[in-house]
Amino acid sequence: MERELPAAEPLAALPTARPAGCPFDPPAGLAGLREQQPLIRMRYPDGHVGWLATGYATVRAIMADPRFSSRYELMHFPVELPGLPEGGSLPPAPVGDMTGMDAPEHTRYRKLLAGKFTVRRMRALTERVEQITAEHLDAMERRGPSADLVEAYAQPIPALMICELLGVPYADRELFHRHTLTLTDMRSSDEERYAAVTGIHEYLNTLVPAKRAEPTDDVLSELTTSDLTDEELAGLGGFLLGAGLDTTANMIAHGAFALLRNPGQLAALRSDPDLADRAVEELMRYLTIAHTGIKAALEDVELDGHLIKAGETVTVSFEAANRDPLRFPGPDVLDLHRKATGHLGFGHGIHQCLGQQLARVEMRVALPALFERFPTLRLAVPAGEVPLRTHSNIYGVHSLPVTWDAA
């Protein structure tokens, strides 16, 4: 049993090493910390002494509290980050990057976009998602009986959907996908990241004026009627493309991996199509691929019997919170019958994922359809050889080699 850390002794570092042979579990040590102290002092790589929150109630409270900021320039990072400037802080969020904004700037953007991603509007896209899914399943079947599920299926479905929503021409979509992978992979060099950001911005700076001149049936064209400047439209477009391309792709691939490793749960999904909605929510909770968040206290805040002082950074572990037994009994078990509402897989508070309804539709369609088309689908390599994205701010798999019995 891990010893209880004295209140005055900061945790030396954020636990990041996942238990061997358990690709779906949070890093070892987080559960012990959560049971001992859901809010604990922690030392950051730059020497800053801030906090780590691991309990569900604590994380949820922090994410909902406007006294905690999301502005990048106020934060200290809990892990070594390649390219981080001397002193450990980043410049303010670029125009359009809603993740690094507080109210009222964030509120202005959010209000303009909220109506574009409603439950009703996203559900209306189900037929198109089904069509794209079927096309990629057909292609897999023609090329089979083996594939990298990430490249052949998980990545192109959300990529096509978000590009269609924003009105990015088909011929340009591979460019965005490639740049997004570069930005989300922490192994990318500074030069590669700079080139990716520059490439996206240069393209969008030409696309936005084109949408103003000749609007089409897409979100970006609709936004040209607002008070947003061209610079803001290009920034928001880049932000939405990045958010829509990578996270859902990882959920589809990592979700398929988890189901293949839990045959009982996979059998339940196959036998009951109505289980798809609950399956999506439970996989979001169980996997929590967007695993860690950061906040900075704008003023002194008392929480869980501790005083978080103004200027201190709080790291929030969504993956630990989503495995909190006080909120989800038996949290380390994947149970598709579980009512996992309230999970933090999409975040919480004003920064809760704007595109969550689109992501739900894509997963709800893609995962059942995959296993219906290929009932003998299985891993083509031992589970321990599946390459994991351990150096990314979005957890998942780099590739997922699968095979099936040819008809």
Order of alpha helices (4+ residues) and beta strands (2+ residues): alpha-beta-beta-alpha-beta-alpha-alpha-alpha-beta-alpha-alpha-alpha-alpha-alpha-alpha-alpha-beta-beta-beta-beta-alpha-alpha-beta-beta
